[in-house]
Amino acid sequence: MSAGRVRETLRTSGPLWTASLMLDRVLPYPVLRHWPDRRVSAAELERQVAEVFRAWGMTEEYAAATAGHMVATDLRGVDSHGVSTLLGYHRLLRAGELEPRPEVRTVSRDAATAVVDGGGGLGHVPAEAGMRLAVELAREAGTGTVAVRNSGHFGAAGIYSAMAAEEGMIGIACTDTREPAVVPARGREAKLGTNPIAFAAPGREGPPFELDMATTTASLGRVLGAWRRGRRLPAGWAMREDGSPERDGRRAFEDRRLMPLGGYKGYGLAAMVELLCGVLPGPGAVGHFLLALDPERFRPAGELQTGVDRLSGELRATRPLDPSRPVLVPGDPERAARAERERLGIPLSRSVLEDVRGVARASGVPFILDGP
């Protein structure tokens, strides 16, 4: 840590946390894991983040919507893409690479396709607008495809594919990222983003099928989360320049050489997303691809939903290796996390809590998440 960073951390978070960060950087022992998580309510966390965004100059509507998406992501248990990203957003703002009051506008539109410009801000609002537009187009044409350009990080892709499922449609959402972090198969340097893909299909009596996956073994956010909790990375998440596994979370996050999922297959998927989100929409730091498909153009009303229920039931009925760990369907872990966190609160690691405290202080707003 630089001398300036040490002084700032001392002022913001105190000597114990500062010492923990310094020891974490010099000792092979995972110091940070000894700090317990703190649970906070979703409403309180959303209010804290929205206060920060308003201090940055965001409009009331934009700040509330973006904070809402971030906290909804944490409620789903996707901690790597929720409020933990706030510090990174703050760094982009300070570097002049984030527009706090973007103009989100539809550039072009026809019967089934559209292009949306995100105005150089964060991606949550442009992606939501894009999927709502895709659903609107699909109601008329059977399918709606929206490419978003000139946008930013939008959190968890599954938030947007789920929007289509809530409207009785199949939804697909994917995005590229601002900085490369994924090493192509047989390569030694990062060339692509983690480039996630999300897919959702509605159920009838049961819940929707919801897949949300990075094209890497683990997302960059999960690597950051492991570092913040003082955990070593499993082999296969990241690599060193010589190709050997990188097990240190801090070094893996800083070096950004993540492994594609399944080697060449994950590399190919990441490149496909780059074409859909980075090449197709046109210029801008980050792009998104959003698709809604009306199943009633293929089958009578309700038959797809019945089929989703049937397939999900068959998968859950699979005889498990361990009876205490039943077979899951994509979307089950997120639903379980939401039920628990709505009841008990969202767990924040000490690192995330101190990041939010530091950003709040730097933004000139009160920090309201201190608890017993």
Residue pairs with C-beta under 8 A, 6 or more apart in sequence:
1 9
1 21
1 22
1 25
6 18
6 22
8 358
9 17
9 18
9 21
9 354
9 358
10 18
11 361
12 354
12 357
12 358
12 361
13 354
13 357
13 358
17 35
17 350
17 354
20 31
20 32
20 34
20 35
21 32
23 31
24 30
24 31
24 32
24 230
24 250
25 250
30 230
30 231
30 232
31 230
32 227
32 228
32 229
32 230
32 349
32 350
32 351
33 229
33 230
33 231
34 230
35 349
35 350
35 351
36 350
37 347
37 348
37 349
37 350
38 347
38 348
38 350
38 353
38 369
38 371
39 344
39 345
39 346
39 347
39 348
40 345
40 346
40 348
40 369
40 371
41 345
41 346
42 71
42 74
42 75
42 341
42 342
42 345
42 346
44 368
44 369
45 71
45 74
45 83
45 346
45 348
45 369
46 67
46 68
46 70
46 71
47 67
47 368
48 356
48 360
48 367
48 368
48 369
49 66
49 67
49 70
49 71
49 83
49 86
49 356
50 63
50 64
50 66
50 67
51 360
51 365
51 366
51 368
52 86
52 90
52 356
52 359
52 360
52 363
52 365
53 62
53 63
53 66
53 67
53 100
54 60
54 63
54 365
55 363
55 364
55 365
56 93
56 100
56 363
57 100
57 101
58 66
58 100
58 101
59 101
62 101
62 102
62 121
62 125
65 124
65 125
65 128
66 122
66 124
66 125
69 124
69 128
69 154
69 155
69 159
70 82
70 83
70 85
70 86
70 124
70 155
71 82
71 83
71 346
72 82
72 159
73 81
73 82
73 155
73 156
73 159
74 82
74 83
74 341
74 346
75 337
75 338
75 341
75 342
75 346
76 156
76 158
76 159
76 334
76 337
76 338
77 333
77 334
77 336
77 337
77 338
77 341
78 155
78 156
78 158
78 212
78 334
79 221
79 225
79 347
79 352
80 219
80 220
80 221
80 222
80 224
80 225
81 155
81 156
81 219
81 221
82 155
82 156
83 346
83 348
83 352
83 356
84 221
84 224
84 225
84 228
84 352
84 355
85 153
85 155
85 221
86 355
86 356
86 359
87 355
87 356
87 358
87 359
88 153
89 98
89 122
89 153
90 359
90 362
90 363
92 98
92 152
93 100
97 285
98 120
98 121
98 122
98 152
99 119
99 120
99 121
100 121
101 121
102 118
102 119
102 120
102 121
102 125
102 126
103 117
103 119
104 116
104 117
104 118
104 119
104 121
104 125
104 126
104 129
105 116
105 117
105 119
106 114
106 115
106 116
106 117
106 133
107 114
107 115
107 116
107 117
107 149
108 114
108 115
109 115
109 133
109 137
111 137
111 140
111 141
112 137
112 138
112 140
112 141
112 142
112 143
112 144
112 145
113 137
113 144
113 145
113 146
113 147
114 130
114 133
114 134
114 137
114 144
114 145
114 146
114 147
115 146
115 147
115 148
115 149
115 281
115 282
116 126
116 129
116 130
116 133
116 146
116 147
116 148
116 149
117 126
117 148
117 149
117 150
117 284
118 125
118 126
118 148
118 149
118 150
118 151
118 152
118 284
118 286
119 126
119 150
119 151
120 150
120 151
120 152
120 284
120 285
121 151
121 152
122 151
122 152
122 153
122 154
123 148
123 151
123 152
123 153
123 154
123 155
123 175
123 286
123 288
124 154
124 155
126 148
126 151
126 154
126 288
127 148
127 151
127 154
127 159
127 160
127 173
127 175
127 288
127 290
128 160
128 163
130 146
130 147
130 148
130 160
130 288
130 290
131 146
131 160
131 161
131 163
131 164
131 171
131 173
131 290
131 292
132 163
133 144
133 146
134 144
134 145
134 146
134 164
134 171
134 290
134 291
134 292
135 144
135 163
135 164
135 167
135 169
135 292
136 144
137 143
137 144
137 145
137 146
137 292
138 144
138 164
138 169
138 292
138 293
138 294
139 294
142 293
142 294
142 297
143 291
143 292
143 293
143 294
143 297
144 291
144 292
145 289
145 290
145 291
146 289
146 290
146 291
147 276
147 277
147 280
147 281
147 282
147 287
147 288
147 289
147 290
148 281
148 287
148 288
148 289
148 290
149 281
149 282
149 283
149 284
149 287
150 282
150 283
150 284
150 285
150 287
151 284
151 285
151 286
151 287
151 288
152 178
152 285
152 286
153 177
153 178
153 286
154 160
154 175
154 286
154 288
156 196
156 198
156 212
157 173
157 174
157 175
157 196
157 197
157 198
157 212
158 173
158 198
158 200
158 210
158 211
158 212
158 334
159 173
160 171
160 173
160 198
160 288
160 290
161 171
161 172
161 173
161 198
161 199
161 200
161 210
161 212
162 171
162 198
162 200
162 208
162 210
163 171
164 170
164 171
164 172
164 200
164 291
164 292
164 293
165 171
165 200
165 201
165 202
165 208
165 210
166 202
166 208
167 292
168 202
168 294
168 295
168 305
169 202
169 292
169 293
169 294
169 295
170 199
170 200
170 201
170 202
170 292
170 293
170 295
170 304
171 198
171 199
171 200
171 201
171 290
171 291
171 292
171 293
172 197
172 198
172 199
172 289
172 290
172 291
172 293
173 197
173 198
173 288
173 289
173 290
173 291
174 195
174 196
174 197
174 198
174 273
174 276
174 277
174 288
174 289
175 195
175 196
175 273
175 277
175 286
175 287
175 288
175 289
176 192
176 193
176 195
176 273
176 274
176 277
176 278
176 286
176 287
177 193
177 194
177 195
177 220
177 286
178 193
178 285
178 286
179 193
179 256
180 190
180 191
180 192
180 193
180 256
181 190
181 192
181 193
181 194
181 216
181 220
181 256
181 257
181 258
182 190
182 191
182 192
182 193
182 194
182 195
182 215
182 216
182 258
182 259
182 260
182 267
182 270
183 189
183 190
183 191
183 239
183 257
183 258
183 259
183 260
184 191
184 192
184 260
184 267
184 271
185 260
185 263
185 264
185 267
188 241
188 242
188 243
188 257
189 241
189 257
190 256
190 257
190 258
192 215
192 267
192 270
192 271
192 274
193 270
193 273
193 274
194 214
194 215
194 216
194 219
194 220
194 258
194 270
195 214
195 215
195 269
195 270
195 273
195 274
195 277
196 212
196 213
196 214
196 215
196 219
196 273
197 211
197 212
197 213
197 215
197 269
197 273
198 210
198 211
198 212
198 213
199 209
199 210
199 211
200 208
200 209
200 210
200 211
200 331
201 208
201 209
201 295
201 304
201 308
202 208
202 304
202 305
202 308
203 209
203 305
203 308
203 309
203 312
204 302
204 305
204 306
204 308
204 309
205 309
206 308
206 309
206 312
206 313
207 312
207 331
207 332
207 335
208 308
208 331
209 308
209 311
209 312
209 329
209 330
209 331
210 330
210 331
210 334
211 330
211 331
212 330
212 334
213 261
214 261
215 260
215 261
215 266
215 267
215 269
215 270
215 273
216 237
216 258
216 259
216 260
216 261
216 266
216 270
217 236
217 237
217 258
217 259
217 260
217 261
217 266
218 233
218 234
218 237
218 258
220 253
220 256
220 258
222 237
223 233
223 237
223 238
223 249
223 252
223 253
223 258
224 249
224 253
225 349
226 232
226 233
226 249
227 248
227 249
227 250
227 252
227 253
228 249
228 349
228 350
228 351
228 352
229 349
229 351
231 249
232 247
232 248
232 249
233 245
233 246
233 247
233 248
233 249
233 252
234 247
235 245
235 247
236 245
236 259
237 245
237 246
237 252
237 258
237 259
238 245
238 246
238 252
238 255
238 257
238 258
238 259
239 245
239 246
239 257
239 258
239 259
240 246
240 255
240 257
241 255
241 257
246 252
246 255
246 257
252 258
259 266
260 266
260 267
260 269
260 270
261 269
273 289
276 289
277 286
277 287
277 288
277 289
278 287
280 287
280 289
281 287
281 288
281 289
295 303
295 304
295 305
296 304
298 304
312 329
315 327
315 329
316 326
316 327
316 328
316 329
317 327
318 327
320 326
320 327
341 347
348 356
348 369
353 369
356 367
356 369
357 367
357 369
360 366
360 367
361 367
